[in-house]
Amino acid sequence: MKELNLRDRYRAIFIELKELFMIAVASIPYAMVVNCILVPHAIVGGGLTGLCEIIYFATDKMLPIWLTSFVVNALLLCVAIKVVGWKFCVRTVYGVFFLTLWLKLIPITTEPMLSDPFMAVILAGLFNGCGLGIVFLNNGSTGGTDIVAMIVNKFRHLPMGRVLLFCDMVIISCAYFLPEVRSLEKVLFGLCYTFMCSIAVDWVMSRSRQSVQIFIFSKKYEEIAEAIMTQVPRGVTILDGVGGYTKQPTKIITVLARKSESSKIFRLVRNIDPDAFVSESQTKGVFGRGFDPINDHR
């Protein structure tokens, strides 16, 4: 038992370090998109970086985006610590630090990475959205309007998505009054970028969280259950059933697993009992140990 607890502790430390590493690395696409695509094209996206772009252009490029982002995030975090609590802010501080670092280290290019603005915002939204999706999957945050949404949600209980969308719409609309922008086309490009970014975030998060429920009917249920628990490894539940036609008692193995693990389970079943009957269905979500954490807002 002591050895098992020690193993769980090491596993928890490994997962924590892996998540922190992924948050730091996945912040790089965000900074690249802002400094190498959006700013050179004078396209303002949503979120805090969009607001920092507006300040950057309004001050004739005197205030760097990384500095404005750091100052505003620091002020928002000071408010959030008092309102929401320090637990939410710990990883947000970590994410804000690395986002600020990459915004400073990656230089703003004079020529955009992609010359066609329409293709630029499409690819930038997808690229940035994938990075943000990885950050969110590792329980991280890059700060900005996420902090605003959490503070508003504390008092008004509004959906976070609605608050974030409202903030993005206001920021992108304000960009129209900048001399560098001042065109409806670039405002629409900003909205298109935000839309593609949200699609990419949802895609990354839904793909990684796809889970399946598998029912296995076999006379060799004990052997199959042992193989799944030791080789996948996933926990199983053995249910009692009665055949509708034969009226004979039967055992049913129930397994909840990731979609990526289903092929391995099917291979194990086929090798042990080729005559087994297997049913697989996709679940909307599985929460608990080994899957996604159970959140209060779900």
Beta strands, then each sheet from edge to edge (+ up, - down):
strand 1: 211-217
strand 2: 236-242
strand 3: 249-258
strand 4: 277-283
sheet 1: 2+ 3- 1+ 4-
end
